[in-house]
Amino acid sequence: MRAQEMIRTHPQVKGNINDALIRCIEECYACAQTCTACAEACRSCEKACQEAAASVTP
């Protein structure tokens, strides 16, 4: 469910939404997705580097 829909359906909001808040939530979510993807890529690269170094070490 998108942030806008979740906030709009909250009983205390009564259908009124704050556009700046929605943009902030969506940008934070996009940032979190990017950080997760980057961290996973770093872990994969680190593992590949370690394996390559191990195969070269006498």
PDB file with one MODEL, atoms N, CA, C and O in Angstrom:
MODEL        1
ATOM      1  N   MET A   1       0.848  -1.176   0.000  1.00  0.00           N
ATOM      2  CA  MET A   1       0.000   0.000   0.000  1.00  0.00           C
ATOM      3  C   MET A   1       0.892   1.237   0.000  1.00  0.00           C
ATOM      4  O   MET A   1       1.858   1.308   0.760  1.00  0.00           O
ATOM      5  N   ARG A   2       0.586   2.172  -0.815  1.00  0.00           N
ATOM      6  CA  ARG A   2       1.378   3.396  -0.898  1.00  0.00           C
ATOM      7  C   ARG A   2       1.166   4.260   0.334  1.00  0.00           C
ATOM      8  O   ARG A   2       0.126   4.183   0.989  1.00  0.00           O
ATOM      9  N   ALA A   3       2.156   5.079   0.639  1.00  0.00           N
ATOM     10  CA  ALA A   3       2.106   5.941   1.823  1.00  0.00           C
ATOM     11  C   ALA A   3       0.879   6.839   1.802  1.00  0.00           C
ATOM     12  O   ALA A   3       0.230   7.027   2.832  1.00  0.00           O
ATOM     13  N   GLN A   4       0.559   7.389   0.656  1.00  0.00           N
ATOM     14  CA  GLN A   4      -0.583   8.299   0.543  1.00  0.00           C
ATOM     15  C   GLN A   4      -1.880   7.598   0.945  1.00  0.00           C
ATOM     16  O   GLN A   4      -2.697   8.169   1.667  1.00  0.00           O
ATOM     17  N   GLU A   5      -2.068   6.382   0.486  1.00  0.00           N
ATOM     18  CA  GLU A   5      -3.275   5.631   0.804  1.00  0.00           C
ATOM     19  C   GLU A   5      -3.329   5.279   2.284  1.00  0.00           C
ATOM     20  O   GLU A   5      -4.393   5.338   2.899  1.00  0.00           O
ATOM     21  N   MET A   6      -2.182   4.913   2.860  1.00  0.00           N
ATOM     22  CA  MET A   6      -2.142   4.569   4.276  1.00  0.00           C
ATOM     23  C   MET A   6      -2.484   5.785   5.140  1.00  0.00           C
ATOM     24  O   MET A   6      -3.269   5.678   6.082  1.00  0.00           O
ATOM     25  N   ILE A   7      -1.902   6.922   4.825  1.00  0.00           N
ATOM     26  CA  ILE A   7      -2.157   8.115   5.615  1.00  0.00           C
ATOM     27  C   ILE A   7      -3.597   8.598   5.432  1.00  0.00           C
ATOM     28  O   ILE A   7      -4.256   8.983   6.398  1.00  0.00           O
ATOM     29  N   ARG A   8      -4.068   8.575   4.213  1.00  0.00           N
ATOM     30  CA  ARG A   8      -5.433   9.038   3.934  1.00  0.00           C
ATOM     31  C   ARG A   8      -6.475   8.230   4.712  1.00  0.00           C
ATOM     32  O   ARG A   8      -7.491   8.788   5.128  1.00  0.00           O
ATOM     33  N   THR A   9      -6.248   6.940   4.915  1.00  0.00           N
ATOM     34  CA  THR A   9      -7.226   6.090   5.592  1.00  0.00           C
ATOM     35  C   THR A   9      -7.105   6.098   7.113  1.00  0.00           C
ATOM     36  O   THR A   9      -7.922   5.480   7.795  1.00  0.00           O
ATOM     37  N   HIS A  10      -6.103   6.785   7.655  1.00  0.00           N
ATOM     38  CA  HIS A  10      -5.956   6.853   9.113  1.00  0.00           C
ATOM     39  C   HIS A  10      -7.125   7.654   9.692  1.00  0.00           C
ATOM     40  O   HIS A  10      -7.466   8.712   9.163  1.00  0.00           O
ATOM     41  N   PRO A  11      -7.738   7.165  10.767  1.00  0.00           N
ATOM     42  CA  PRO A  11      -8.930   7.822  11.324  1.00  0.00           C
ATOM     43  C   PRO A  11      -8.714   9.277  11.752  1.00  0.00           C
ATOM     44  O   PRO A  11      -9.629  10.090  11.625  1.00  0.00           O
ATOM     45  N   GLN A  12      -7.538   9.617  12.249  1.00  0.00           N
ATOM     46  CA  GLN A  12      -7.302  10.985  12.715  1.00  0.00           C
ATOM     47  C   GLN A  12      -7.052  11.964  11.575  1.00  0.00           C
ATOM     48  O   GLN A  12      -7.203  13.172  11.759  1.00  0.00           O
ATOM     49  N   VAL A  13      -6.676  11.470  10.408  1.00  0.00           N
ATOM     50  CA  VAL A  13      -6.374  12.337   9.268  1.00  0.00           C
ATOM     51  C   VAL A  13      -7.652  12.785   8.557  1.00  0.00           C
ATOM     52  O   VAL A  13      -7.716  13.889   8.016  1.00  0.00           O
ATOM     53  N   LYS A  14      -8.651  11.933   8.565  1.00  0.00           N
ATOM     54  CA  LYS A  14      -9.951  12.220   7.949  1.00  0.00           C
ATOM     55  C   LYS A  14      -9.843  12.620   6.478  1.00  0.00           C
ATOM     56  O   LYS A  14     -10.531  13.528   6.013  1.00  0.00           O
ATOM     57  N   GLY A  15      -8.969  11.927   5.762  1.00  0.00           N
ATOM     58  CA  GLY A  15      -8.848  12.145   4.323  1.00  0.00           C
ATOM     59  C   GLY A  15      -7.902  13.252   3.922  1.00  0.00           C
ATOM     60  O   GLY A  15      -7.554  13.352   2.745  1.00  0.00           O
ATOM     61  N   ASN A  16      -7.471  14.089   4.850  1.00  0.00           N
ATOM     62  CA  ASN A  16      -6.535  15.178   4.536  1.00  0.00           C
ATOM     63  C   ASN A  16      -5.115  14.640   4.557  1.00  0.00           C
ATOM     64  O   ASN A  16      -4.719  13.944   5.492  1.00  0.00           O
ATOM     65  N   ILE A  17      -4.354  14.968   3.524  1.00  0.00           N
ATOM     66  CA  ILE A  17      -2.976  14.491   3.483  1.00  0.00           C
ATOM     67  C   ILE A  17      -2.020  15.665   3.320  1.00  0.00           C
ATOM     68  O   ILE A  17      -2.380  16.711   2.780  1.00  0.00           O
ATOM     69  N   ASN A  18      -0.812  15.471   3.791  1.00  0.00           N
ATOM     70  CA  ASN A  18       0.240  16.469   3.683  1.00  0.00           C
ATOM     71  C   ASN A  18       1.171  16.019   2.561  1.00  0.00           C
ATOM     72  O   ASN A  18       1.881  15.023   2.700  1.00  0.00           O
ATOM     73  N   ASP A  19       1.168  16.757   1.446  1.00  0.00           N
ATOM     74  CA  ASP A  19       1.962  16.349   0.279  1.00  0.00           C
ATOM     75  C   ASP A  19       3.458  16.268   0.583  1.00  0.00           C
ATOM     76  O   ASP A  19       4.151  15.386   0.075  1.00  0.00           O
ATOM     77  N   ALA A  20       3.953  17.191   1.413  1.00  0.00           N
ATOM     78  CA  ALA A  20       5.376  17.155   1.757  1.00  0.00           C
ATOM     79  C   ALA A  20       5.716  15.889   2.535  1.00  0.00           C
ATOM     80  O   ALA A  20       6.767  15.284   2.319  1.00  0.00           O
ATOM     81  N   LEU A  21       4.835  15.494   3.432  1.00  0.00           N
ATOM     82  CA  LEU A  21       5.045  14.265   4.194  1.00  0.00           C
ATOM     83  C   LEU A  21       5.048  13.050   3.275  1.00  0.00           C
ATOM     84  O   LEU A  21       5.886  12.161   3.423  1.00  0.00           O
ATOM     85  N   ILE A  22       4.125  13.009   2.338  1.00  0.00           N
ATOM     86  CA  ILE A  22       4.061  11.888   1.386  1.00  0.00           C
ATOM     87  C   ILE A  22       5.344  11.816   0.571  1.00  0.00           C
ATOM     88  O   ILE A  22       5.913  10.737   0.410  1.00  0.00           O
ATOM     89  N   ARG A  23       5.804  12.945   0.056  1.00  0.00           N
ATOM     90  CA  ARG A  23       7.043  12.962  -0.738  1.00  0.00           C
ATOM     91  C   ARG A  23       8.218  12.481   0.105  1.00  0.00           C
ATOM     92  O   ARG A  23       9.057  11.714  -0.368  1.00  0.00           O
ATOM     93  N   CYS A  24       8.274  12.934   1.352  1.00  0.00           N
ATOM     94  CA  CYS A  24       9.361  12.530   2.246  1.00  0.00           C
ATOM     95  C   CYS A  24       9.356  11.019   2.471  1.00  0.00           C
ATOM     96  O   CYS A  24      10.400  10.372   2.385  1.00  0.00           O
ATOM     97  N   ILE A  25       8.202  10.469   2.754  1.00  0.00           N
ATOM     98  CA  ILE A  25       8.092   9.020   2.988  1.00  0.00           C
ATOM     99  C   ILE A  25       8.505   8.247   1.745  1.00  0.00           C
ATOM    100  O   ILE A  25       9.252   7.273   1.840  1.00  0.00           O
ATOM    101  N   GLU A  26       8.027   8.670   0.583  1.00  0.00           N
ATOM    102  CA  GLU A  26       8.353   7.954  -0.655  1.00  0.00           C
ATOM    103  C   GLU A  26       9.835   8.054  -0.990  1.00  0.00           C
ATOM    104  O   GLU A  26      10.423   7.085  -1.470  1.00  0.00           O
ATOM    105  N   GLU A  27      10.450   9.213  -0.744  1.00  0.00           N
ATOM    106  CA  GLU A  27      11.881   9.362  -1.005  1.00  0.00           C
ATOM    107  C   GLU A  27      12.712   8.535  -0.028  1.00  0.00           C
ATOM    108  O   GLU A  27      13.726   7.951  -0.412  1.00  0.00           O
ATOM    109  N   CYS A  28      12.287   8.486   1.224  1.00  0.00           N
ATOM    110  CA  CYS A  28      12.994   7.656   2.210  1.00  0.00           C
ATOM    111  C   CYS A  28      12.907   6.183   1.839  1.00  0.00           C
ATOM    112  O   CYS A  28      13.882   5.444   1.977  1.00  0.00           O
ATOM    113  N   TYR A  29      11.755   5.763   1.375  1.00  0.00           N
ATOM    114  CA  TYR A  29      11.582   4.373   0.962  1.00  0.00           C
ATOM    115  C   TYR A  29      12.490   4.053  -0.232  1.00  0.00           C
ATOM    116  O   TYR A  29      13.131   3.003  -0.263  1.00  0.00           O
ATOM    117  N   ALA A  30      12.539   4.955  -1.205  1.00  0.00           N
ATOM    118  CA  ALA A  30      13.405   4.746  -2.371  1.00  0.00           C
ATOM    119  C   ALA A  30      14.874   4.694  -1.941  1.00  0.00           C
ATOM    120  O   ALA A  30      15.649   3.889  -2.458  1.00  0.00           O
ATOM    121  N   CYS A  31      15.246   5.548  -1.004  1.00  0.00           N
ATOM    122  CA  CYS A  31      16.616   5.560  -0.491  1.00  0.00           C
ATOM    123  C   CYS A  31      16.948   4.234   0.187  1.00  0.00           C
ATOM    124  O   CYS A  31      18.027   3.677  -0.013  1.00  0.00           O
ATOM    125  N   ALA A  32      16.017   3.739   0.984  1.00  0.00           N
ATOM    126  CA  ALA A  32      16.236   2.461   1.677  1.00  0.00           C
ATOM    127  C   ALA A  32      16.420   1.322   0.675  1.00  0.00           C
ATOM    128  O   ALA A  32      17.264   0.448   0.870  1.00  0.00           O
ATOM    129  N   GLN A  33      15.636   1.335  -0.386  1.00  0.00           N
ATOM    130  CA  GLN A  33      15.776   0.293  -1.408  1.00  0.00           C
ATOM    131  C   GLN A  33      17.146   0.375  -2.074  1.00  0.00           C
ATOM    132  O   GLN A  33      17.780  -0.652  -2.318  1.00  0.00           O
ATOM    133  N   THR A  34      17.603   1.586  -2.367  1.00  0.00           N
ATOM    134  CA  THR A  34      18.907   1.770  -2.996  1.00  0.00           C
ATOM    135  C   THR A  34      20.024   1.320  -2.062  1.00  0.00           C
ATOM    136  O   THR A  34      20.965   0.652  -2.492  1.00  0.00           O
ATOM    137  N   CYS A  35      19.923   1.681  -0.796  1.00  0.00           N
ATOM    138  CA  CYS A  35      20.943   1.283   0.177  1.00  0.00           C
ATOM    139  C   CYS A  35      21.014  -0.237   0.316  1.00  0.00           C
ATOM    140  O   CYS A  35      22.103  -0.805   0.410  1.00  0.00           O
ATOM    141  N   THR A  36      19.872  -0.883   0.330  1.00  0.00           N
ATOM    142  CA  THR A  36      19.837  -2.340   0.435  1.00  0.00           C
ATOM    143  C   THR A  36      20.485  -2.981  -0.780  1.00  0.00           C
ATOM    144  O   THR A  36      21.283  -3.908  -0.645  1.00  0.00           O
ATOM    145  N   ALA A  37      20.149  -2.498  -1.957  1.00  0.00           N
ATOM    146  CA  ALA A  37      20.735  -3.054  -3.185  1.00  0.00           C
ATOM    147  C   ALA A  37      22.241  -2.836  -3.203  1.00  0.00           C
ATOM    148  O   ALA A  37      22.994  -3.724  -3.603  1.00  0.00           O
ATOM    149  N   CYS A  38      22.679  -1.669  -2.775  1.00  0.00           N
ATOM    150  CA  CYS A  38      24.109  -1.354  -2.762  1.00  0.00           C
ATOM    151  C   CYS A  38      24.842  -2.249  -1.765  1.00  0.00           C
ATOM    152  O   CYS A  38      25.921  -2.759  -2.069  1.00  0.00           O
ATOM    153  N   ALA A  39      24.274  -2.441  -0.595  1.00  0.00           N
ATOM    154  CA  ALA A  39      24.902  -3.287   0.423  1.00  0.00           C
ATOM    155  C   ALA A  39      25.016  -4.723  -0.067  1.00  0.00           C
ATOM    156  O   ALA A  39      26.037  -5.374   0.151  1.00  0.00           O
ATOM    157  N   GLU A  40      23.984  -5.214  -0.721  1.00  0.00           N
ATOM    158  CA  GLU A  40      24.026  -6.575  -1.256  1.00  0.00           C
ATOM    159  C   GLU A  40      25.101  -6.700  -2.330  1.00  0.00           C
ATOM    160  O   GLU A  40      25.807  -7.707  -2.390  1.00  0.00           O
ATOM    161  N   ALA A  41      25.228  -5.679  -3.178  1.00  0.00           N
ATOM    162  CA  ALA A  41      26.257  -5.703  -4.218  1.00  0.00           C
ATOM    163  C   ALA A  41      27.648  -5.677  -3.597  1.00  0.00           C
ATOM    164  O   ALA A  41      28.548  -6.379  -4.060  1.00  0.00           O
ATOM    165  N   CYS A  42      27.829  -4.879  -2.557  1.00  0.00           N
ATOM    166  CA  CYS A  42      29.134  -4.816  -1.879  1.00  0.00           C
ATOM    167  C   CYS A  42      29.505  -6.160  -1.272  1.00  0.00           C
ATOM    168  O   CYS A  42      30.654  -6.592  -1.363  1.00  0.00           O
ATOM    169  N   ARG A  43      28.530  -6.825  -0.649  1.00  0.00           N
ATOM    170  CA  ARG A  43      28.797  -8.139  -0.060  1.00  0.00           C
ATOM    171  C   ARG A  43      29.198  -9.147  -1.130  1.00  0.00           C
ATOM    172  O   ARG A  43      30.109  -9.949  -0.925  1.00  0.00           O
ATOM    173  N   SER A  44      28.521  -9.105  -2.263  1.00  0.00           N
ATOM    174  CA  SER A  44      28.846 -10.025  -3.358  1.00  0.00           C
ATOM    175  C   SER A  44      30.241  -9.754  -3.891  1.00  0.00           C
ATOM    176  O   SER A  44      31.007 -10.680  -4.159  1.00  0.00           O
ATOM    177  N   CYS A  45      30.564  -8.478  -4.044  1.00  0.00           N
ATOM    178  CA  CYS A  45      31.883  -8.102  -4.562  1.00  0.00           C
ATOM    179  C   CYS A  45      32.977  -8.510  -3.577  1.00  0.00           C
ATOM    180  O   CYS A  45      34.017  -9.030  -3.982  1.00  0.00           O
ATOM    181  N   GLU A  46      32.747  -8.276  -2.298  1.00  0.00           N
ATOM    182  CA  GLU A  46      33.730  -8.635  -1.278  1.00  0.00           C
ATOM    183  C   GLU A  46      34.001 -10.137  -1.296  1.00  0.00           C
ATOM    184  O   GLU A  46      35.151 -10.567  -1.205  1.00  0.00           O
ATOM    185  N   LYS A  47      32.946 -10.925  -1.414  1.00  0.00           N
ATOM    186  CA  LYS A  47      33.104 -12.377  -1.446  1.00  0.00           C
ATOM    187  C   LYS A  47      33.900 -12.797  -2.686  1.00  0.00           C
ATOM    188  O   LYS A  47      34.767 -13.666  -2.599  1.00  0.00           O
ATOM    189  N   ALA A  48      33.612 -12.194  -3.823  1.00  0.00           N
ATOM    190  CA  ALA A  48      34.321 -12.539  -5.063  1.00  0.00           C
ATOM    191  C   ALA A  48      35.790 -12.150  -4.952  1.00  0.00           C
ATOM    192  O   ALA A  48      36.661 -12.887  -5.414  1.00  0.00           O
ATOM    193  N   CYS A  49      36.073 -11.006  -4.347  1.00  0.00           N
ATOM    194  CA  CYS A  49      37.473 -10.567  -4.168  1.00  0.00           C
ATOM    195  C   CYS A  49      38.228 -11.522  -3.249  1.00  0.00           C
ATOM    196  O   CYS A  49      39.383 -11.859  -3.509  1.00  0.00           O
ATOM    197  N   GLN A  50      37.577 -11.954  -2.179  1.00  0.00           N
ATOM    198  CA  GLN A  50      38.217 -12.882  -1.256  1.00  0.00           C
ATOM    199  C   GLN A  50      38.510 -14.217  -1.934  1.00  0.00           C
ATOM    200  O   GLN A  50      39.573 -14.802  -1.725  1.00  0.00           O
ATOM    201  N   GLU A  51      37.582 -14.694  -2.733  1.00  0.00           N
ATOM    202  CA  GLU A  51      37.777 -15.960  -3.444  1.00  0.00           C
ATOM    203  C   GLU A  51      38.905 -15.842  -4.464  1.00  0.00           C
ATOM    204  O   GLU A  51      39.710 -16.759  -4.625  1.00  0.00           O
ATOM    205  N   ALA A  52      38.952 -14.693  -5.154  1.00  0.00           N
ATOM    206  CA  ALA A  52      40.021 -14.479  -6.131  1.00  0.00           C
ATOM    207  C   ALA A  52      41.372 -14.422  -5.453  1.00  0.00           C
ATOM    208  O   ALA A  52      42.343 -14.994  -5.949  1.00  0.00           O
ATOM    209  N   ALA A  53      41.445 -13.732  -4.313  1.00  0.00           N
ATOM    210  CA  ALA A  53      42.708 -13.632  -3.578  1.00  0.00           C
ATOM    211  C   ALA A  53      43.138 -14.996  -3.057  1.00  0.00           C
ATOM    212  O   ALA A  53      44.326 -15.317  -3.066  1.00  0.00           O
ATOM    213  N   ALA A  54      42.189 -15.795  -2.606  1.00  0.00           N
ATOM    214  CA  ALA A  54      42.513 -17.116  -2.088  1.00  0.00           C
ATOM    215  C   ALA A  54      43.058 -18.030  -3.189  1.00  0.00           C
ATOM    216  O   ALA A  54      43.912 -18.877  -2.929  1.00  0.00           O
ATOM    217  N   SER A  55      42.565 -17.858  -4.411  1.00  0.00           N
ATOM    218  CA  SER A  55      43.040 -18.712  -5.499  1.00  0.00           C
ATOM    219  C   SER A  55      44.412 -18.325  -5.983  1.00  0.00           C
ATOM    220  O   SER A  55      45.089 -19.137  -6.613  1.00  0.00           O
ATOM    221  N   VAL A  56      44.851 -17.093  -5.706  1.00  0.00           N
ATOM    222  CA  VAL A  56      46.152 -16.622  -6.139  1.00  0.00           C
ATOM    223  C   VAL A  56      47.217 -16.882  -5.068  1.00  0.00           C
ATOM    224  O   VAL A  56      48.394 -17.051  -5.386  1.00  0.00           O
ATOM    225  N   THR A  57      46.805 -16.911  -3.819  1.00  0.00           N
ATOM    226  CA  THR A  57      47.743 -17.100  -2.704  1.00  0.00           C
ATOM    227  C   THR A  57      48.374 -18.489  -2.783  1.00  0.00           C
ATOM    228  O   THR A  57      47.668 -19.488  -2.925  1.00  0.00           O
ATOM    229  N   PRO A  58      49.729 -18.551  -2.689  1.00  0.00           N
ATOM    230  CA  PRO A  58      50.409 -19.853  -2.777  1.00  0.00           C
ATOM    231  C   PRO A  58      50.167 -20.762  -1.596  1.00  0.00           C
ATOM    232  O   PRO A  58      50.685 -21.878  -1.559  1.00  0.00           O
TER     233      PRO A  58
ENDMDL
END
